[in-house]
Amino acid sequence: MPLDVQSKLLIVDDLPENLLALEALIRAPGRIVHRAGSAEAALALLLEHEFALAIVDVQMPGMNGFELAELMRGTERTRHIPIIFVSAAGRELNYAFQGYESGAVDFLHKPLDPHAVVSKVSVFVDLHQHHKALRHEMESLAAAHRKQEELVQQLQQTQHELERAVRMRDDFMSMVSHELRTPLNTLYLEAQLRQLHLSKGNLANFAPDRLPAMIERDQRQIRNMVRLIDDMLDVTRMRRDALSIQTKPVDLAVLAHAVVENLRHQAEAAGVAIAMEAPAELHGVWDEFRIEQVLTNLLTNALRYGGGEPVEMVVQQVGDAARVSVRDHGIGPDDHERIFEQFERTEHSRQHAAGLGLGLYITRKIVGLHDGQISVESTPGQGATFIVDLPLHAKAVDSTPKA
């Protein structure tokens, strides 16, 4: 047999010498013989073992063989065990017919024919081993089928992830092309216009009083391109777990005032007032450059999506953490989780402001690297409040790129 199966055989007789003689006949490699001197002892063994065959003497004191067979047929665990009855009674008592009615598969008369006993037992042992092997094969096939289904599901999931990655890549390239083209086209058109003025000798357009505005327009477009490129580089570093975090003592109140001042020009151009509330000082240990990036992203978002309404920034200490709140009065996002994913932007934001949808994704990553938390509270049509909590002493972060 391809499967090494041990077949257990049960012999039941009230006479020890009969048990010894029968065991000597049927013992063979791959077989384990259990002896029972009564029907009650046989029932105890039946509850403990799985038998390939039971050879039961009919005439036993107490419970006889037929009664034992009835009990076996009434129990799910034992009803499928083949039973061979053995009897010394004469054939005229018709025990064989009664035995078959009790569920026997064969009937032997004493004195036993050794060849017949060995032959019949071998048949049932072979059947048991084939049944075991078949069940093993069925279980193996079922396990292989389940494994195949799992692999198919994994392949389908991988395919969906690859398709999503391809879509994200295509969307990303499309957005990058679109967002970079806008400042580049502006610079190109400005350069063409200046070249046209020079070719016609219109030097008045380059008068000293006009140069500051001209330079400011160029710088604004260059800053836009640098910001887009920086965002893309930061996302690449995050995917490689290589975003640099270098902590040192920082006064968050001073840093917040500096960020507001840096964005004052942009706010005035958009006609938006920025209100600032902060203590005289708020010291902690953070990466100054990255926290400045967080504050700039939050304020820039508020200016873009605030609908031209005032923006408020509040800096305060809450327990062992610093809290920064930035509130706008715009439309307010309705999906608080999605806006923190990369390249995710609401339809309203796509229509009203440029960008790659990376600012909040980068912000959350930076806050997380400082062991902080970022959340958003909003009501559609009434604006949003972004809240950042930073431990005053963020633990050092190992930003070495992983292999």
FINU-475117 format. One record per residue: x, y, z of N, C-alpha, C in turn. Coordinates in steps of 0.1 Angstrom, whole numbers, padded with zeros to 4 digits, always signed. Example, Ala and Ser with C-alpha at 12.3 -4.5 7.8 and 13.67 -1.06 7.14 Angstrom:
<kolpas>
+0132-0057+0078+0123-0045+0078+0132-0033+0078/+0128-0022+0071+0137-0011+0071+0129+0000+0079/
</kolpas>
This chain:
<kolpas>
+0008-0012+0000+0000+0000+0000+0009+0012+0000/+0005+0023-0007+0013+0035-0007+0013+0042+0006/+0003+0039+0015+0002+0046+0028+0003+0035+0038/+0012+0037+0048+0015+0028+0059+0004+0029+0069/-0006+0019+0069-0017+0019+0077-0017+0008+0087/-0018+0011+0100-0019+0000+0110-0034-0003+0112/-0038-0016+0110-0051-0020+0111-0053-0027+0124/-0063-0022+0132-0066-0027+0145-0078-0037+0144/-0076-0049+0150-0086-0060+0150-0091-0062+0164/-0104-0064+0166-0109-0067+0179-0115-0081+0179/-0110-0090+0189-0116-0103+0190-0122-0104+0204/-0135-0109+0204-0143-0110+0217-0147-0124+0220/-0143-0129+0231-0146-0143+0235-0145-0144+0250/-0153-0151+0257-0152-0152+0271-0142-0163+0275/-0137-0171+0266-0127-0181+0269-0113-0176+0265/-0103-0175+0274-0090-0170+0271-0083-0179+0261/-0085-0192+0262-0078-0201+0252-0083-0198+0238/-0096-0195+0236-0101-0192+0223-0095-0179+0218/-0093-0169+0227-0087-0156+0223-0073-0158+0218/-0065-0166+0225-0051-0169+0222-0050-0176+0209/-0059-0186+0206-0058-0193+0194-0062-0184+0182/-0073-0176+0184-0077-0167+0173-0067-0157+0170/-0061-0151+0180-0050-0141+0178-0038-0147+0171/-0035-0159+0174-0024-0166+0167-0026-0167+0152/-0039-0169+0149-0043-0171+0135-0042-0158+0127/-0047-0147+0133-0049-0135+0125-0037-0125+0127/-0028-0128+0136-0017-0118+0138-0008-0118+0126/-0004-0105+0121+0004-0103+0110+0010-0089+0110/+0021-0087+0102+0026-0073+0102+0016-0063+0098/+0016-0052+0104+0006-0041+0101-0007-0043+0107/-0008-0053+0116-0021-0055+0124-0018-0054+0139/-0028-0049+0146-0027-0048+0160-0040-0054+0166/-0038-0065+0173-0050-0073+0178-0053-0069+0193/-0065-0066+0195-0070-0063+0209-0080-0074+0213/-0078-0079+0225-0086-0090+0230-0096-0084+0241/-0108-0090+0241-0118-0086+0251-0125-0099+0256/-0126-0101+0269-0131-0113+0275-0146-0112+0277/-0152-0101+0274-0167-0099+0275-0172-0088+0266/-0185-0087+0264-0190-0076+0256-0188-0063+0262/-0189-0062+0276-0186-0049+0282-0172-0044+0280/-0162-0054+0281-0148-0050+0278-0146-0046+0264/-0154-0052+0255-0153-0049+0241-0158-0034+0238/-0169-0031+0245-0175-0017+0244-0164-0007+0248/-0157-0010+0259-0147+0000+0264-0136+0002+0253/-0132-0009+0247-0122-0008+0236-0127-0001+0224/-0140-0003+0221-0146+0003+0209-0146+0018+0210/-0148+0023+0223-0148+0037+0225-0134+0044+0224/-0124+0035+0225-0110+0040+0226-0103+0039+0213/-0106+0029+0204-0099+0026+0192-0108+0026+0180/-0102+0027+0168-0109+0026+0156-0105+0012+0150/-0114+0003+0148-0111-0010+0144-0115-0013+0129/-0106-0021+0123-0109-0025+0109-0119-0036+0109/-0120-0044+0120-0128-0056+0120-0130-0061+0134/-0142-0066+0137-0145-0072+0150-0150-0086+0148/-0143-0096+0155-0146-0110+0155-0152-0113+0168/-0165-0116+0168-0173-0117+0181-0179-0131+0183/-0176-0136+0194-0183-0149+0198-0197-0146+0202/-0206-0155+0197-0220-0153+0199-0224-0156+0214/-0220-0167+0219-0225-0172+0232-0215-0168+0243/-0219-0157+0250-0211-0152+0261-0220-0150+0272/-0215-0152+0285-0224-0149+0296-0226-0134+0297/-0237-0130+0303-0241-0116+0303-0246-0112+0290/-0240-0101+0284-0244-0096+0271-0238-0106+0260/-0246-0111+0252-0241-0120+0241-0237-0112+0229/-0232-0119+0219-0226-0112+0207-0236-0104+0199/-0249-0110+0198-0259-0103+0190-0262-0089+0197/-0263-0090+0210-0267-0077+0218-0255-0067+0216/-0243-0072+0216-0232-0063+0214-0232-0057+0200/-0236-0065+0190-0237-0060+0177-0248-0049+0175/-0259-0051+0182-0270-0041+0182-0265-0028+0188/-0258-0029+0199-0252-0016+0205-0242-0010+0195/-0234-0017+0188-0225-0012+0179-0232-0005+0167/-0242-0011+0162-0250-0005+0151-0257+0007+0155/-0260+0009+0168-0267+0021+0172-0258+0033+0176/-0245+0031+0174-0236+0042+0177-0228+0046+0164/-0228+0059+0162-0222+0064+0149-0207+0060+0148/-0200+0060+0160-0186+0057+0159-0183+0043+0155/-0192+0034+0158-0189+0019+0156-0198+0013+0146/-0208+0020+0141-0218+0013+0132-0212+0008+0119/-0200+0013+0115-0195+0009+0102-0184-0001+0103/-0181-0006+0116-0171-0017+0118-0177-0030+0113/-0170-0037+0104-0175-0050+0100-0174-0060+0112/-0185-0069+0113-0185-0079+0124-0186-0093+0118/-0177-0102+0123-0178-0116+0119-0182-0123+0132/-0193-0130+0132-0197-0138+0143-0191-0152+0143/-0188-0157+0155-0182-0170+0157-0191-0178+0167/-0195-0190+0163-0204-0198+0172-0201-0212+0171/-0202-0219+0183-0200-0234+0184-0213-0241+0183/-0224-0233+0182-0238-0240+0181-0239-0246+0168/-0248-0256+0167-0251-0262+0154-0258-0253+0144/-0256-0257+0132-0262-0249+0121-0277-0249+0122/-0283-0260+0128-0297-0260+0128-0304-0249+0137/-0296-0242+0146-0301-0232+0154-0303-0219+0146/-0298-0219+0134-0300-0207+0124-0294-0195+0130/-0283-0196+0137-0276-0184+0143-0271-0175+0132/-0267-0181+0121-0262-0173+0110-0272-0163+0105/-0285-0167+0104-0295-0158+0099-0297-0147+0109/-0297-0150+0122-0299-0140+0133-0287-0130+0133/-0275-0136+0130-0263-0128+0130-0263-0118+0118/-0267-0122+0107-0268-0113+0095-0279-0102+0098/-0290-0106+0105-0300-0096+0109-0294-0085+0118/-0284-0090+0126-0278-0081+0136-0267-0072+0130/-0265-0074+0117-0255-0065+0110-0242-0072+0107/-0241-0085+0108-0228-0092+0106-0225-0092+0091/-0212-0093+0087-0208-0094+0073-0205-0108+0070/-0203-0117+0081-0199-0131+0078-0202-0138+0091/-0202-0152+0090-0205-0160+0101-0196-0172+0100/-0189-0175+0111-0180-0187+0112-0184-0197+0123/-0183-0210+0120-0187-0220+0129-0174-0227+0135/-0175-0230+0147-0164-0237+0154-0167-0252+0151/-0156-0260+0150-0142-0256+0150-0138-0247+0138/-0130-0237+0140-0127-0228+0129-0118-0234+0119/-0120-0231+0106-0111-0234+0095-0100-0223+0094/-0088-0226+0098-0077-0216+0098-0076-0209+0085/-0076-0216+0074-0075-0209+0061-0086-0200+0058/-0098-0204+0062-0110-0195+0060-0109-0183+0068/-0104-0185+0081-0103-0173+0090-0093-0163+0085/-0081-0168+0081-0070-0160+0076-0075-0152+0063/-0081-0160+0054-0086-0154+0042-0096-0143+0044/-0106-0146+0052-0116-0136+0055-0111-0123+0062/-0102-0125+0072-0096-0114+0079-0088-0105+0069/-0080-0112+0060-0072-0105+0051-0080-0096+0042/-0092-0101+0038-0101-0093+0029-0105-0081+0036/-0109-0082+0048-0114-0070+0055-0103-0060+0059/-0091-0066+0062-0080-0057+0065-0076-0049+0052/-0076-0056+0041-0072-0050+0028-0083-0039+0025/-0095-0042+0027-0106-0032+0025-0104-0020+0034/-0100-0022+0046-0098-0011+0056-0086-0003+0051/-0075-0009+0047-0064-0002+0043-0066+0006+0030/-0074+0000+0021-0077+0008+0009-0086+0020+0012/-0096+0017+0022-0104+0028+0026-0096+0039+0032/-0087+0036+0041-0078+0046+0047-0070+0053+0037/-0064+0046+0028-0056+0052+0017-0065+0062+0009/-0077+0057+0006-0086+0066-0002-0090+0078+0005/-0093+0076+0018-0096+0088+0026-0084+0098+0027/-0072+0092+0029-0060+0101+0029-0059+0108+0016/-0061+0101+0005-0060+0108-0008-0070+0119-0010/-0082+0116-0005-0093+0126-0006-0090+0138+0003/-0084+0136+0015-0080+0147+0023-0069+0155+0017/-0060+0148+0011-0048+0155+0004-0054+0163-0008/-0063+0157-0015-0069+0165-0026-0076+0177-0021/-0084+0175-0010-0091+0186-0005-0082+0197+0000/-0071+0193+0007-0061+0203+0011-0054+0210-0001/-0051+0202-0011-0045+0208-0023-0055+0218-0030/-0068+0214-0030-0078+0223-0036-0079+0236-0028/-0079+0235-0014-0080+0247-0006-0067+0255-0008/-0056+0249-0009-0043+0256-0012-0044+0263-0025/-0049+0256-0035-0051+0262-0048-0060+0274-0048/-0071+0273-0041-0080+0284-0039-0073+0296-0033/-0065+0293-0022-0058+0304-0015-0049+0311-0025/-0041+0303-0033-0032+0308-0042-0039+0317-0053/-0051+0312-0057-0058+0319-0067-0063+0333-0061/-0067+0332-0049-0071+0345-0042-0059+0354-0040/-0048+0348-0037-0036+0357-0036-0032+0363-0049/-0033+0355-0060-0029+0360-0073-0039+0371-0077/-0052+0369-0074-0062+0379-0078-0059+0392-0070/-0056+0390-0057-0053+0402-0049-0040+0409-0054/-0030+0401-0057-0018+0407-0063-0021+0414-0076/-0029+0408-0084-0033+0414-0097-0040+0427-0095/-0049+0427-0085-0057+0440-0082-0047+0450-0077/-0037+0446-0069-0028+0456-0063-0019+0461-0075/-0015+0452-0084-0006+0457-0095-0014+0466-0104/-0027+0463-0107-0035+0471-0115-0037+0485-0108/-0039+0485-0095-0040+0497-0088-0027+0505-0088/-0016+0498-0087-0003+0505-0087+0000+0511-0101/-0005+0504-0112-0003+0509-0125-0012+0522-0127/-0024+0521-0122-0033+0532-0123-0027+0544-0115/-0022+0541-0103-0016+0552-0095-0004+0558-0102/+0004+0549-0108+0016+0554-0116+0011+0563-0127/+0001+0558-0135-0003+0566-0146-0009+0580-0142/-0018+0579-0131-0024+0591-0125-0013+0600-0120/-0003+0595-0114+0008+0603-0108+0016+0610-0119/+0019+0602-0130+0027+0609-0141+0018+0619-0148/+0005+0616-0149-0004+0626-0155-0004+0639-0146/-0006+0637-0133-0006+0649-0124+0007+0657-0124/+0018+0649-0124+0031+0656-0124+0033+0664-0136/+0029+0658-0148+0030+0665-0160+0022+0677-0160/+0010+0676-0156+0000+0687-0156+0005+0698-0146/+0009+0694-0134+0013+0704-0124+0026+0711-0127/+0035+0704-0133+0048+0710-0136+0047+0719-0149/+0037+0715-0158+0036+0722-0170+0031+0737-0167/+0022+0738-0157+0016+0751-0154+0027+0762-0151/+0036+0760-0141+0046+0770-0139+0057+0771-0150/+0059+0760-0157+0069+0760-0168+0063+0768-0179/+0051+0766-0182+0044+0774-0193+0044+0789-0190/+0041+0792-0177+0041+0806-0173+0055+0812-0175/+0066+0805-0170+0079+0810-0172+0083+0812-0187/+0079+0802-0195+0082+0802-0209+0075+0814-0216/+0062+0816-0213+0055+0827-0219+0061+0840-0214/+0065+0842-0201+0072+0854-0197+0085+0856-0204/+0092+0845-0206+0105+0847-0213+0103+0851-0228/+0093+0845-0234+0090+0849-0248+0085+0864-0249/+0077+0868-0239+0072+0882-0239+0084+0891-0237/+0093+0888-0228+0105+0897-0226+0114+0897-0239/+0115+0886-0245+0123+0886-0257+0117+0894-0268/+0104+0894-0269+0096+0902-0279+0098+0917-0276/+0098+0921-0263+0100+0935-0259+0114+0939-0263/+0124+0930-0260+0138+0934-0263+0140+0935-0278/+0134+0926-0286+0136+0927-0300+0130+0940-0306/+0119+0945-0299+0113+0957-0304+0119+0970-0297/+0128+0968-0288+0134+0979-0281+0125+0985-0271/+0115+0977-0266+0107+0983-0255+0113+0981-0242/+0124+0989-0239+0131+0988-0227+0124+0993-0215/+0113+1000-0217+0105+1006-0206+0099+0995-0198/+0097+0983-0204+0091+0972-0196+0102+0966-0186/+0114+0970-0188+0125+0965-0179+0130+0977-0169/+0121+0986-0167+0125+0997-0158+0126+0992-0144/+0135+0999-0136+0137+0994-0123+0125+0992-0114/+0114+1001-0116+0102+0999-0108+0094+0987-0112/+0097+0981-0124+0089+0969-0128+0097+0956-0125/+0109+0957-0123+0117+0945-0121+0113+0937-0108/+0110+0943-0097+0107+0935-0085+0094+0926-0087/+0084+0932-0094+0072+0924-0097+0076+0912-0107/+0084+0915-0116+0088+0905-0126+0095+0894-0119/+0105+0897-0110+0113+0887-0103+0104+0879-0094/+0094+0886-0087+0085+0879-0078+0077+0869-0086/+0072+0872-0098+0064+0862-0106+0073+0850-0109/+0085+0853-0113+0094+0841-0117+0097+0833-0104/+0100+0839-0093+0103+0832-0081+0091+0823-0077/+0079+0829-0078+0067+0821-0074+0065+0809-0082/+0068+0809-0095+0066+0797-0104+0078+0787-0101/+0090+0793-0098+0101+0784-0095+0098+0777-0081/+0093+0784-0072+0089+0778-0059+0079+0767-0060/+0069+0769-0069+0059+0759-0071+0065+0746-0077/+0075+0748-0086+0081+0736-0092+0090+0729-0081/+0097+0737-0073+0106+0731-0063+0097+0724-0053/+0086+0730-0049+0077+0723-0039+0072+0710-0045/+0068+0709-0057+0063+0697-0063+0074+0686-0063/+0086+0690-0067+0098+0681-0068+0101+0676-0054/+0101+0685-0044+0104+0681-0030+0094+0671-0025/+0081+0673-0028+0071+0664-0024+0073+0650-0030/+0077+0650-0043+0079+0637-0049+0091+0630-0043/+0102+0637-0040+0114+0632-0034+0111+0626-0020/+0102+0634-0012+0099+0629+0001+0091+0616+0001/+0082+0615-0008+0074+0603-0010+0083+0591-0013/+0093+0593-0022+0102+0583-0025+0110+0579-0013/+0115+0588-0005+0122+0585+0007+0114+0577+0017/+0101+0581+0018+0092+0574+0027+0090+0560+0023/+0089+0557+0011+0087+0543+0006+0099+0535+0009/+0110+0541+0009+0123+0534+0012+0126+0535+0027/+0117+0540+0035+0120+0543+0050+0133+0550+0052/+0135+0560+0043+0148+0568+0044+0146+0582+0046/+0134+0586+0050+0132+0601+0053+0140+0605+0065/+0148+0615+0063+0158+0619+0073+0150+0627+0084/+0152+0623+0097+0147+0630+0108+0158+0632+0118/+0162+0645+0120+0173+0649+0129+0167+0658+0140/+0166+0653+0152+0159+0661+0163+0169+0670+0170/+0164+0681+0175+0172+0690+0183+0163+0699+0190/+0167+0707+0200+0158+0716+0207+0152+0727+0198/+0139+0729+0198+0132+0738+0189+0122+0746+0197/+0121+0759+0194+0110+0767+0200+0099+0767+0190/+0088+0759+0193+0077+0758+0183+0070+0771+0181/+0069+0779+0191+0062+0792+0190+0069+0801+0180/+0083+0802+0181+0091+0810+0171+0090+0804+0157/+0090+0791+0156+0089+0784+0143+0076+0787+0137/+0065+0786+0144+0052+0789+0139+0050+0803+0134/+0055+0813+0142+0055+0827+0137+0063+0829+0124/+0074+0822+0123+0082+0823+0111+0075+0817+0099/+0068+0806+0100+0060+0800+0089+0049+0809+0085/+0042+0815+0095+0031+0825+0091+0037+0837+0084/+0048+0842+0088+0054+0853+0081+0058+0849+0067/+0063+0837+0065+0067+0833+0052+0055+0832+0042/+0044+0829+0048+0032+0827+0039+0023+0840+0039/+0028+0850+0045+0020+0862+0046+0017+0868+0032/+0028+0868+0024+0026+0873+0010+0016+0865+0002/+0016+0852+0003+0007+0843-0004-0007+0846+0001/-0009+0848+0014-0022+0850+0020-0028+0863+0016/-0019+0873+0015-0024+0887+0011-0028+0886-0004/-0020+0879-0012-0024+0878-0026-0037+0871-0028/-0041+0862-0019-0053+0855-0020-0064+0862-0012/-0061+0873-0005-0070+0881+0002-0075+0874+0015/-0066+0866+0021-0070+0858+0033-0061+0863+0045/-0068+0865+0056-0061+0869+0068-0057+0857+0076/-0045+0857+0082-0041+0846+0090-0040+0851+0105/-0048+0845+0114-0047+0848+0128-0039+0838+0135/-0030+0843+0144-0020+0835+0150-0021+0836+0165/-0022+0825+0172-0022+0825+0187-0012+0815+0192/-0002+0820+0200+0008+0811+0205+0014+0817+0218/+0020+0809+0226+0026+0814+0238+0039+0821+0235/+0045+0827+0244+0058+0834+0242+0069+0824+0237/+0068+0812+0243+0078+0802+0239+0072+0788+0242/+0076+0778+0234+0071+0764+0236+0083+0755+0231/+0091+0750+0241+0103+0743+0237+0100+0728+0237/+0106+0722+0227+0105+0707+0225+0117+0702+0217/+0118+0689+0215+0129+0683+0207+0122+0677+0195/+0125+0683+0184+0119+0678+0171+0129+0681+0160/+0125+0676+0148+0133+0680+0136+0127+0693+0131/+0134+0704+0132+0129+0717+0129+0125+0718+0115/+0133+0713+0105+0129+0715+0091+0116+0707+0088/+0115+0695+0094+0103+0687+0091+0090+0693+0097/+0092+0698+0110+0080+0704+0116+0076+0717+0109/+0086+0724+0104+0083+0736+0095+0075+0731+0083/+0079+0720+0077+0072+0714+0066+0057+0711+0069/+0055+0705+0081+0041+0702+0086+0033+0715+0087/+0038+0725+0094+0031+0737+0096+0028+0744+0082/+0038+0744+0073+0036+0750+0060+0025+0743+0052/+0025+0729+0053+0015+0721+0045+0001+0724+0050/+0000+0725+0064-0014+0727+0069-0019+0741+0066/-0010+0751+0067-0014+0765+0064-0017+0766+0049/-0009+0760+0041-0011+0761+0026-0024+0755+0022/-0027+0744+0028-0040+0737+0025-0052+0746+0030/-0050+0752+0041-0061+0761+0046-0063+0773+0037/-0052+0778+0032-0053+0790+0023-0059+0786+0010/-0056+0774+0005-0061+0769-0008-0076+0766-0007/-0080+0759+0003-0094+0753+0004-0103+0761+0014/-0098+0772+0019-0106+0779+0029-0116+0788+0023/-0118+0789+0010-0128+0797+0003-0126+0812+0005/-0113+0816+0007-0110+0830+0009-0114+0836+0023/-0118+0827+0032-0122+0831+0046-0109+0831+0055/-0109+0838+0066-0098+0838+0075-0093+0824+0079/-0081+0823+0082-0075+0811+0087-0069+0813+0101/-0071+0804+0110-0066+0806+0124-0056+0794+0127/-0044+0798+0133-0035+0788+0138-0033+0791+0153/-0034+0780+0161-0033+0780+0175-0022+0770+0179/-0012+0775+0187-0001+0767+0192-0002+0767+0207/-0002+0755+0213-0004+0755+0228+0003+0742+0233/+0005+0742+0246+0010+0730+0253-0002+0723+0260/-0003+0710+0257-0013+0702+0263-0006+0690+0270/-0005+0691+0283+0002+0680+0291+0017+0680+0286/+0021+0668+0282+0035+0666+0278+0036+0667+0263/+0027+0673+0256+0027+0675+0242+0024+0689+0237/+0029+0692+0226+0026+0705+0219+0014+0702+0209/+0005+0711+0209-0007+0710+0200-0007+0722+0190/-0008+0718+0178-0010+0729+0167-0023+0726+0160/-0032+0737+0160-0045+0736+0154-0046+0746+0143/-0050+0741+0131-0051+0750+0119-0066+0749+0114/-0073+0760+0115-0087+0760+0111-0090+0769+0099/-0098+0764+0090-0102+0772+0079-0118+0772+0079/-0124+0779+0070-0138+0780+0069-0143+0777+0055/-0137+0767+0049-0140+0763+0035-0151+0753+0035/-0150+0744+0025-0161+0734+0023-0160+0723+0033/-0148+0719+0037-0146+0709+0047-0146+0695+0040/-0136+0687+0043-0136+0673+0037-0146+0664+0043/-0152+0655+0036-0161+0645+0041-0156+0631+0043/-0143+0629+0038-0137+0616+0040-0124+0618+0047/-0124+0617+0060-0112+0620+0068-0100+0611+0067/-0103+0599+0063-0091+0589+0061-0085+0591+0047/-0094+0593+0037-0089+0593+0023-0080+0605+0021/-0082+0616+0027-0074+0628+0024-0060+0627+0028/-0057+0617+0037-0043+0615+0042-0035+0605+0033/-0042+0599+0023-0035+0589+0014-0028+0597+0003/-0018+0591-0003-0010+0597-0013-0018+0598-0026/-0017+0609-0033-0024+0612-0045-0039+0613-0044/-0044+0613-0032-0059+0614-0030-0063+0628-0028/-0073+0632-0037-0078+0646-0036-0093+0646-0038/-0100+0654-0031-0115+0655-0034-0117+0662-0047/-0129+0659-0052-0132+0666-0065-0132+0681-0064/-0136+0686-0053-0136+0701-0051-0122+0706-0052/-0112+0699-0045-0098+0703-0045-0092+0703-0059/-0096+0693-0067-0090+0692-0080-0095+0703-0089/-0107+0708-0086-0112+0719-0095-0107+0733-0091/-0103+0734-0078-0100+0747-0073-0086+0750-0069/-0077+0739-0069-0064+0742-0065-0054+0732-0071/-0042+0736-0074-0032+0727-0080-0026+0719-0069/-0019+0708-0073-0012+0700-0063-0013+0685-0067/-0004+0677-0061-0004+0663-0063-0011+0655-0053/-0017+0661-0043-0024+0653-0033-0014+0646-0024/-0002+0652-0022+0008+0646-0013+0010+0653+0000/+0006+0665+0001+0009+0673+0013+0005+0667+0026/-0008+0662+0027-0013+0657+0040-0007+0643+0042/-0004+0635+0031+0002+0622+0032+0016+0624+0039/+0024+0634+0034+0037+0636+0039+0036+0641+0053/+0027+0650+0056+0025+0656+0069+0022+0645+0079/+0013+0635+0076+0010+0624+0086+0022+0616+0088/+0030+0613+0078+0042+0605+0079+0052+0612+0089/+0054+0625+0087+0064+0632+0095+0059+0633+0109/+0046+0635+0112+0041+0635+0125+0043+0621+0132/+0040+0611+0124+0042+0597+0129+0056+0594+0133/+0066+0599+0125+0080+0597+0128+0084+0605+0141/+0076+0614+0145+0079+0621+0158+0070+0616+0169/+0064+0604+0167+0055+0597+0177+0043+0606+0180/+0039+0614+0170+0028+0623+0172+0015+0617+0166/+0004+0625+0166-0008+0622+0161-0014+0634+0153/-0021+0631+0142-0028+0641+0134-0042+0637+0132/-0051+0646+0134-0065+0643+0131-0072+0655+0125/-0084+0653+0120-0092+0664+0114-0106+0664+0119/-0111+0675+0122-0125+0677+0126-0132+0686+0115/-0143+0682+0110-0149+0690+0100-0164+0688+0099/-0171+0698+0094-0185+0697+0091-0186+0702+0076/-0192+0694+0067-0193+0699+0053-0199+0713+0052/-0193+0722+0045-0197+0735+0043-0193+0745+0054/-0187+0740+0065-0183+0748+0076-0168+0748+0079/-0160+0743+0070-0146+0743+0072-0140+0731+0079/-0127+0731+0082-0121+0720+0088-0110+0725+0098/-0107+0717+0108-0097+0720+0118-0087+0708+0118/-0075+0710+0114-0065+0699+0115-0057+0701+0128/-0056+0690+0136-0050+0691+0149-0037+0681+0149/-0026+0687+0153-0014+0679+0154-0009+0679+0168/-0007+0667+0174-0001+0666+0188+0013+0660+0187/+0023+0667+0192+0037+0662+0192+0042+0661+0206/+0047+0649+0210+0054+0648+0223+0065+0659+0224/+0067+0664+0235+0077+0675+0237+0091+0669+0234/+0093+0656+0237+0106+0650+0235+0104+0638+0227/+0104+0639+0214+0102+0628+0204+0115+0620+0205/+0113+0607+0205+0125+0598+0206+0132+0598+0192/+0145+0596+0193+0154+0596+0181+0149+0585+0171/+0149+0588+0158+0144+0579+0148+0155+0574+0139/+0157+0561+0138+0167+0556+0129+0162+0557+0114/+0167+0566+0107+0162+0568+0093+0172+0562+0083/+0180+0552+0087+0189+0546+0077+0181+0538+0067/+0184+0539+0054+0176+0531+0044+0178+0516+0047/+0166+0510+0045+0166+0495+0046+0171+0488+0034/+0178+0477+0035+0183+0470+0024+0171+0464+0016/
</kolpas>
